[in-house]
């Protein structure tokens, strides 16, 4: 089935941590040496293009709609190209150009924007959008001032645009600081990011009490973490809280045999009222056997420095909303 919009009346958002989508070019201002041909990951053009086509295939596959994951009268194998795709762990504009113009995703004709943040490794967040269903009005980066002892982290990407019906949608793409070094020790760093998002959300809501807002990304937080609770405290709902997959995934990430969701999609109340469904996309080609703990796990690109040739260590979240603004 060709790329198209077969399910009129719905708006689809995908969130995905790409797992180190680096180009093969040395950025002398960033610590990207591992992902160069001579680096420890031996990241060459062949692996790079295989990764791009894998991510492109994954995004396209998220448009497949089945009656089991879609609360509406649809036929299995219907298809709707995702309207928005929030991406984490992308190194550069050139990665997105190759992804949207030269990979398997090229016929989707996505436009994109990416941050340019002070993250030491050079990874950023990005947003893809379909120009057929979303018209970008404005976008900018939100810099997070690090507390003492915290390395510079990823900027938050803010974008707003008009959907087909004419209504405005506000989108924040977030990749919060990692849990490396201990969840408790690094929690204040994630709280700083959450506070920055909440300030921006509150500012929008003061001007537009019925604003439609989405916060999507890898928050590096589980359900009871303070940073996530802070975001919920500023009027957002976690529509991905109970998201699971059709093929056994109970979250977007698996660690030592346990499923959990570090990735989240949060929305304002007016947006939550339009929710049709949110689930983890765990198609069989994105999974592999977990030989250590049993069951299945995400089929990732690397396990440590060992190249596996998979997709990502995170699975995508897919959220569908009844189309608004008509």
C-alpha positions as CSV (number, residue, x, y, z in Angstrom):
1,X,0.0,0.0,0.0
2,X,1.4,3.4,-1.0
3,X,2.0,6.3,1.4
4,X,-1.2,8.2,2.0
5,X,-3.8,9.5,4.4
6,X,-6.5,6.8,4.4
7,X,-8.0,7.5,7.8
8,X,-9.4,11.0,7.5
9,X,-10.3,12.6,10.8
10,X,-7.3,11.4,12.9
11,X,-4.0,13.0,13.8
12,X,-1.0,10.8,14.6
13,X,2.1,11.5,16.7
14,X,5.1,9.2,17.0
15,X,7.8,9.5,19.7
16,X,11.1,7.6,19.2
17,X,14.5,7.6,20.8
18,X,16.7,6.6,17.8
19,X,19.7,5.3,19.8
20,X,22.6,7.3,18.6
21,X,21.8,8.5,15.1
22,X,25.2,9.9,14.4
23,X,26.7,10.9,11.1
24,X,30.2,9.8,10.2
25,X,31.8,13.3,10.2
26,X,34.0,14.5,13.0
27,X,32.6,17.5,14.8
28,X,35.6,19.0,16.5
29,X,33.4,20.9,19.0
30,X,31.7,17.7,20.2
31,X,32.7,14.4,21.7
32,X,31.6,12.2,18.8
33,X,34.8,10.3,18.3
34,X,33.2,7.0,19.2
35,X,30.9,7.3,16.2
36,X,33.5,7.7,13.5
37,X,35.0,5.0,11.2
38,X,38.1,4.8,13.3
39,X,36.2,5.1,16.6
40,X,35.4,2.3,19.1
41,X,32.0,1.7,17.4
42,X,33.6,1.6,13.9
43,X,30.7,3.8,12.7
44,X,31.0,3.9,8.9
45,X,28.9,4.9,5.9
46,X,27.5,1.4,5.5
47,X,26.3,1.2,9.1
48,X,25.0,4.8,8.9
49,X,22.8,4.2,5.8
50,X,21.6,0.9,7.2
51,X,20.6,2.8,10.4
52,X,18.8,5.6,8.4
53,X,16.8,3.1,6.4
54,X,16.0,1.2,9.5
55,X,14.6,4.3,11.3
56,X,12.7,5.3,8.1
57,X,11.2,1.8,7.9
58,X,10.2,2.0,11.6
59,X,8.5,5.4,11.2
60,X,6.6,4.3,8.2
61,X,5.5,1.1,9.9
62,X,4.1,3.2,12.8
63,X,1.5,4.3,10.3
64,X,0.0,0.8,10.0
65,X,-3.3,0.8,11.8
66,X,-5.0,-2.3,13.2
67,X,-8.3,-2.7,15.0
68,X,-6.4,-3.9,18.1
69,X,-4.5,-0.6,18.5
70,X,-7.0,1.8,17.2
71,X,-10.3,2.6,19.0
72,X,-12.5,3.0,15.9
73,X,-14.1,1.3,12.9
74,X,-11.0,0.6,10.9
75,X,-9.9,-2.3,8.7
76,X,-6.7,-4.2,9.5
77,X,-3.8,-3.0,7.3
78,X,-5.2,0.5,6.9
79,X,-2.4,3.1,6.9
80,X,-2.0,6.7,8.0
81,X,1.3,8.4,7.6
82,X,2.3,9.8,11.0
83,X,1.7,13.6,11.1
84,X,4.4,14.4,13.6
85,X,7.5,12.4,14.7
86,X,9.4,13.5,17.8
87,X,13.0,12.1,17.7
88,X,15.7,11.9,20.4
89,X,19.4,11.2,20.0
90,X,20.0,12.7,16.6
91,X,23.4,14.3,16.0
92,X,23.0,16.7,13.2
93,X,21.0,18.4,10.5
94,X,22.7,16.2,7.9
95,X,21.3,13.1,9.6
96,X,17.8,14.5,9.2
97,X,18.4,15.6,5.6
98,X,19.5,12.1,4.7
99,X,16.6,10.6,6.6
100,X,13.9,12.7,5.1
101,X,15.4,13.1,1.6
102,X,17.5,10.1,0.8
103,X,16.3,7.1,2.9
104,X,13.3,4.9,2.7
105,X,11.4,7.7,4.2
106,X,12.0,10.1,1.3
107,X,8.6,9.8,-0.4
108,X,6.8,10.8,2.8
109,X,8.1,14.4,2.1
110,X,8.6,15.2,5.8
111,X,9.9,18.6,6.8
112,X,12.1,18.8,10.0
113,X,13.7,21.0,12.6
114,X,16.5,20.1,15.0
115,X,18.0,21.8,18.1
116,X,21.7,22.8,18.3
117,X,22.4,22.3,22.0
118,X,25.5,22.3,24.2
119,X,25.3,18.5,24.9
120,X,28.8,17.3,25.1
121,X,28.3,14.3,22.7
122,X,26.3,16.5,20.3
123,X,23.0,14.6,20.5
124,X,19.9,16.7,20.0
125,X,16.1,16.4,19.6
126,X,14.2,16.9,16.4
127,X,10.7,17.1,15.0
128,X,9.5,15.8,11.7
129,X,6.1,17.0,10.3
130,X,4.0,16.3,7.3
131,X,3.4,19.5,5.4
132,X,0.1,18.0,4.2
133,X,-1.4,18.0,7.7
134,X,0.7,20.5,9.8
135,X,1.9,24.0,8.9
136,X,4.8,25.2,11.0
137,X,4.2,28.7,12.5
138,X,7.2,29.0,14.8
139,X,9.9,27.0,16.6
140,X,12.8,27.7,18.9
141,X,15.1,26.0,21.4
142,X,14.7,26.3,25.2
143,X,18.0,26.3,26.9
144,X,18.2,24.6,30.3
145,X,20.5,26.3,32.8
146,X,22.3,23.4,34.5
147,X,22.6,23.3,38.3
148,X,26.0,23.0,39.9
149,X,27.7,19.8,39.0
150,X,25.5,19.1,36.0
151,X,27.0,19.0,32.5
152,X,25.2,21.0,29.8
153,X,22.2,19.0,28.6
154,X,20.0,18.9,25.5
155,X,17.9,21.9,24.6
156,X,14.1,21.5,24.6
157,X,12.6,21.9,21.2
158,X,9.4,24.0,21.1
159,X,7.3,24.2,17.9
160,X,3.8,25.4,17.2
161,X,1.8,25.0,14.0
162,X,-1.6,24.7,12.5
163,X,-3.4,21.4,11.8
164,X,-5.7,20.9,8.8
165,X,-8.7,22.2,10.7
166,X,-7.0,25.5,11.5
167,X,-6.4,24.9,15.2
168,X,-3.0,25.6,16.8
169,X,-0.9,22.8,18.3
170,X,2.0,23.4,20.7
171,X,4.7,20.7,20.8
172,X,7.7,20.2,23.1
173,X,10.3,17.6,22.3
174,X,12.4,16.6,25.4
175,X,15.4,14.4,26.1
176,X,16.1,14.7,29.8
177,X,19.5,13.9,31.4
178,X,20.3,10.2,31.7
179,X,20.2,8.1,34.8
180,X,23.9,7.3,34.5
181,X,25.5,7.8,37.8
182,X,22.4,6.7,39.7
183,X,18.8,7.6,39.5
184,X,18.7,9.5,42.8
185,X,21.9,11.4,42.2
186,X,20.8,12.6,38.7
187,X,17.1,13.3,39.6
188,X,17.7,17.0,40.3
189,X,19.0,17.4,36.7
190,X,15.8,16.0,35.3
191,X,13.8,18.2,37.7
192,X,15.5,21.2,36.2
193,X,14.4,20.2,32.7
194,X,10.9,19.5,33.9
195,X,10.7,22.9,35.6
196,X,11.8,24.6,32.3
197,X,9.0,22.8,30.4
198,X,6.4,23.7,33.1
199,X,7.3,27.4,32.9
200,X,6.8,27.4,29.1
201,X,3.5,25.4,29.4
202,X,2.2,27.7,32.1
203,X,3.0,30.7,29.9
204,X,1.0,29.3,27.0
205,X,-1.9,28.4,29.2
206,X,-2.2,31.8,30.7
207,X,-2.7,33.2,27.2
208,X,-4.7,30.3,25.9
209,X,-6.5,28.4,28.6
210,X,-7.8,25.8,26.1
211,X,-4.4,25.4,24.4
212,X,-3.6,22.0,22.8
213,X,-0.2,21.0,24.1
214,X,2.0,17.9,23.6
215,X,5.2,17.1,25.5
216,X,6.9,14.1,24.0
217,X,10.3,12.5,24.4
218,X,12.7,10.4,26.5
219,X,12.2,11.8,29.9
220,X,14.5,9.2,31.5
221,X,11.8,8.9,34.2
222,X,9.5,6.3,35.5
223,X,6.0,6.8,36.9
224,X,6.8,7.9,40.4
225,X,9.9,10.0,39.7
226,X,9.8,13.6,40.9
227,X,10.6,15.1,37.5
228,X,7.6,13.3,35.9
229,X,5.3,14.2,38.8
230,X,6.4,17.8,38.4
231,X,5.2,17.7,34.7
232,X,1.9,16.2,35.7
233,X,1.6,18.9,38.3
234,X,1.5,21.6,35.7
235,X,-1.8,20.3,34.2
236,X,-0.4,17.6,31.8
237,X,-1.7,14.1,31.6
238,X,0.5,11.1,30.8
239,X,-1.5,9.4,28.0
240,X,1.3,6.8,27.6
241,X,1.2,5.7,31.2
242,X,-0.4,2.4,30.5
243,X,0.8,2.0,26.9
244,X,1.8,-1.5,25.8
245,X,2.4,-3.3,22.6
246,X,0.6,-6.1,20.6
247,X,3.6,-8.5,20.7
248,X,4.5,-8.6,24.4
249,X,6.2,-5.2,25.1
250,X,5.0,-3.7,28.4
251,X,6.9,-0.5,27.9
252,X,9.3,1.2,25.5
253,X,12.5,0.0,27.2
254,X,13.8,-3.2,28.8
255,X,16.5,-3.3,31.4
256,X,17.7,-6.6,32.9
257,X,14.5,-8.4,31.8
258,X,12.1,-5.8,33.2
259,X,9.9,-3.6,31.0
260,X,9.5,0.1,31.8
261,X,8.8,3.3,30.0
262,X,11.4,6.1,30.0
263,X,9.6,7.6,27.0
264,X,6.4,9.5,27.5
265,X,3.7,11.5,25.7
266,X,2.1,14.1,28.0
267,X,-0.8,16.4,26.9
268,X,-2.9,19.2,28.1
269,X,-6.6,18.5,29.1
270,X,-8.1,19.8,25.8
271,X,-5.7,17.4,23.9
272,X,-6.5,14.5,26.2
273,X,-10.2,14.8,25.4
274,X,-9.4,14.0,21.8
275,X,-7.2,10.9,22.5
276,X,-8.2,7.9,20.4
277,X,-5.4,5.6,21.6
278,X,-1.8,5.4,22.7
279,X,0.4,2.3,22.4
280,X,3.9,0.9,22.1
281,X,4.7,-0.1,18.6
282,X,6.4,-3.5,19.0
283,X,6.2,-5.0,15.5
284,X,8.1,-8.3,15.3
285,X,10.9,-6.8,13.2
286,X,11.7,-4.4,16.0
287,X,12.2,-7.2,18.6
288,X,14.7,-10.0,19.2
289,X,15.0,-12.9,21.7
290,X,16.3,-12.0,25.2
291,X,18.7,-14.9,25.7
292,X,19.6,-13.9,29.2
293,X,16.2,-13.1,30.8
294,X,13.8,-14.8,28.4
295,X,11.1,-13.3,26.3
296,X,11.7,-10.5,23.8
297,X,13.5,-7.2,23.9
298,X,14.1,-4.3,21.5
299,X,16.4,-5.1,18.6
300,X,19.0,-2.5,19.1
301,X,21.9,-1.1,17.0
302,X,24.6,-1.7,19.5
303,X,25.1,-3.7,22.7
304,X,28.0,-1.9,24.3
305,X,30.6,-1.6,21.4
306,X,29.2,-4.8,19.7
307,X,27.4,-4.0,16.5
308,X,24.0,-5.8,16.2
309,X,22.5,-4.0,13.2
310,X,19.1,-3.4,14.8
311,X,16.9,-0.4,15.1
312,X,17.0,1.1,18.6
313,X,17.1,0.1,22.3
314,X,13.8,2.0,22.6
315,X,10.5,1.2,21.0
316,X,8.3,3.9,19.6
317,X,5.2,5.4,21.2
318,X,2.2,6.1,18.9
319,X,-0.6,8.3,19.9
320,X,-3.7,9.0,17.8
321,X,-6.2,11.8,18.3
322,X,-9.5,12.7,16.7
323,X,-8.8,15.5,14.4
324,X,-9.4,18.9,16.0
325,X,-10.2,22.4,14.8
326,X,-12.9,21.5,12.2
